[in-house]
């Protein structure tokens, strides 16, 4: 069974003559262990697609399941539970809480209601595994971009999701830090997760098992 199965996705913004259909029948299937890179020009709907897959937005038409659980048609309560249990998000701008240390940002994600009881221990192990222990007590303002993104990845993995959605994860990083982040995403897939990554960088696309382009509202090889 595919970790992600999306069919016939349609999403339109605006109304009347100003309406713009960014997704027009898009379909995607991703297996455990796969890294999928999605390319496309600016404004083509790449981030919209990720938001739909993660239940952060709803399509106008089509169906999405994650690990066999419905995303489309689910209530907000059901979607919130699905995101906590099944989905990890990695964003271009990190989104770490500035008043918490790097490690505290990771552990906070494991304290939400419904998180696995072993999340706190897993979070500390991830901080160690990702080489972040020397800066674990630093606030985000004291961390480099690469360190912030590694903490963000640890936060995304703390509840052991089956799906990782990464939106331009190397967009704000230098070459060396970006390469490390890509290695971590590849490792996440090797651990049995599905990784869907939106990117415009050739180095990021190079680690993918498949590269898809979002064109005219559809994903093409």
GIJODA-V809991 format. One record per backbone hydrogen bond with DSSP energy under -0.5 kcal/mol. CO is the residue of the C=O (numbers start at 0). NH is the residue of the N-H. E is the energy in kcal/mol with one decimal. If there is no record, write none. Layout:
BEGIN
CO;NH;E  CO;NH;E
END
This chain:
BEGIN
2;66;-3.1  3;29;-2.1  4;64;-2.0  5;27;-2.1  6;62;-2.1  8;24;-2.5  8;25;-1.8  9;59;-2.9  9;60;-1.2  10;21;-1.6  10;22;-1.7  12;19;-3.0  14;17;-1.6  15;18;-1.5  19;12;-2.6  19;21;-0.9  22;10;-1.9  24;7;-0.5  25;8;-2.8  27;5;-3.2  29;2;-1.7  29;3;-1.8  30;33;-1.7  33;35;-0.5  33;194;-2.8  34;208;-2.5  34;209;-1.4  35;196;-3.2  36;38;-0.5  36;211;-3.1  37;198;-2.1  38;213;-3.0  40;43;-1.9  44;48;-2.3  45;49;-1.8  46;50;-2.5  47;51;-2.1  48;52;-2.5  49;53;-2.2  50;55;-2.6  50;56;-1.2  51;54;-1.4  60;9;-2.0  62;6;-2.4  63;70;-3.0  63;71;-1.1  64;4;-2.1  65;68;-2.1  68;65;-2.5  70;73;-1.4  74;78;-2.7  75;79;-2.3  76;80;-2.0  77;81;-2.4  78;82;-2.6  79;83;-1.9  80;84;-2.1  81;85;-3.0  81;86;-0.7  82;86;-1.1  85;161;-1.2  85;162;-2.2  87;164;-2.9  89;166;-2.8  90;93;-1.1  92;94;-3.2  96;99;-1.6  99;139;-0.7  100;104;-2.1  101;105;-1.5  102;106;-2.7  103;107;-2.2  104;108;-1.0  105;108;-0.5  105;109;-0.6  106;109;-0.9  107;110;-1.8  111;114;-2.0  115;118;-1.9  117;121;-2.4  118;122;-2.9  119;123;-2.0  120;124;-2.1  121;125;-2.4  122;126;-2.1  123;127;-1.9  124;128;-3.0  125;129;-2.6  126;131;-2.7  126;132;-0.5  127;130;-1.7  131;134;-1.3  132;135;-1.4  134;137;-1.7  135;102;-2.2  137;101;-2.1  138;141;-2.2  139;142;-1.7  143;147;-2.6  144;148;-2.3  145;149;-2.0  146;150;-2.3  147;151;-2.2  148;152;-2.2  149;153;-2.4  150;154;-2.6  151;155;-2.0  152;156;-1.6  153;157;-0.9  154;157;-0.5  156;159;-2.2  161;193;-2.7  162;87;-2.7  163;165;-0.5  163;195;-2.6  164;89;-2.7  164;166;-0.5  165;167;-0.8  165;197;-2.8  166;91;-0.5  167;170;-1.6  169;172;-1.7  173;177;-2.8  174;178;-2.2  175;179;-1.7  176;180;-2.1  177;181;-2.2  178;182;-2.0  179;183;-2.0  180;184;-2.1  181;185;-2.4  182;186;-2.3  183;187;-2.2  184;188;-1.7  185;189;-2.0  186;190;-1.3  187;192;-1.4  188;191;-2.2  192;32;-2.1  193;163;-2.8  194;35;-3.1  194;196;-0.5  195;165;-2.7  196;37;-3.0  197;167;-2.5  200;204;-2.0  201;205;-1.6  202;206;-0.5  203;206;-1.2  204;207;-1.3  209;36;-2.5  209;211;-0.5  211;38;-3.2  212;214;-0.8  212;219;-2.4  214;217;-1.7  216;23;-2.4  217;214;-3.1  219;212;-2.9
END
